[in-house]
């Protein structure tokens, strides 16, 4: 099914040196940018992470330290990617939990404040898990009717991106109005609805250090860790400004620090 888009949608996947959003780095970024008129633009970048790729990652992805040594770093690509992704929504497989937070960190490390809060984020895995509860290979078999290993090379971002795109289209066909009899198994071909359906938590930052909580009928940012867990962020920053400095100097993600800075600046403007 052709996607019903009001603005471009970037379907993407990352391969990285590991799973630690703070310490690890991207080694491959692949994307398909789908425009509202239906035409598609593909990109695939092998990236120098400026650190050793662990042997287990080399074995998993086939991307070697020799292959990346003369490739551009993320910082060198960041401005170009920011321009390419500006004004887009994003989709991926497990992207809301890993790929989006990792991409946000890489942009911030490069000095670019790419505001994902203004983007609609569709997680194809979340749709699949809520409907069928399996992984990408099973999703591809279930929705596309073929074994993924017959069509793609495993653990390459460009291959997984293509598979993710096909699964998303097939999901919309499978759960289209008129196809499913049960109303709760119907998905509309609408990016906002798909983004809402993909959302699984009330995180303000990607790491979940700050969450949304309703207090006295008002949606409020609240700390979700440490000695101030459960306390409104704005209240804590007024009461203990040193806590903000401690977080800025600590081993927290750039995105968490960015979110706290925005709250701090907002509250300063109100006072």
FENKAJO-V39880 format. One line per field, one symbol per residue. phi: phi as a letter, one per 30 degrees, with the letter a starting at -180 (. if undefined). psi: psi as a letter, one per 30 degrees, with the letter a starting at -180 (. if undefined). burial: + if it has 9 or more other ideal C-beta (glycine too) atoms within 8 Angstrom, else -. A space follows every 10 residues. Layout:
phi->???
psi->???
burial->???
This chain:
phi->.ddcccbecc cbaccbdlcc ddcdbdcbbb bbcccedjdb bcbbccbddh addeeddedd ciccdddcdc ddddedcedd deddceiccb baciddcbdd eddddddddd iccdcddccd cccdddeddd cbibcddddd dddcibdddd cbddhbdddd dddddddddd ddddcdejcc ddedcccddb dddddddddc bcddcddidb bdbdbhicdb dbdcaidcei ceeedddddb edddddddcc dcdedddddd dddddddddd c
psi->kkkjkflkkj klkkklfagj eefllkfkkk ljjklffflk kkkjkkkjfh lkkkeeeeee fgjleeefeg llleeffeee eeeefkgllk kajgefeeee eeeeeeeefg gkijjfffkk jkjeeeeeee efiaaeeeee eeefglkeff flkkhkeeee eeeeeeeeee eeeegkkfek ekefgkkkik eeeeeeefkf lhkelffgfk lkkjjhgkjk kkkglafgkf kkeeeeeeei ffeeeeeefa illeeeeeee eeeeeeeeff .
burial->--+-+--+++ +++++++--- +--+++++++ +++++----- --+++++++- --+---++-- +++----+-- +-++--++-- ++--+--+++ ++++++-+++ ++++++++++ -+-+-+--++ +++++++++- +----+++++ +-++---+-- -+--++++++ ++++++++++ ++++++---+ -----++--- +-+++-+++- --+-++++++ +++------+ +++----+-- ++++-++--- --++--++-- -+++++++++ +-++--+--- -
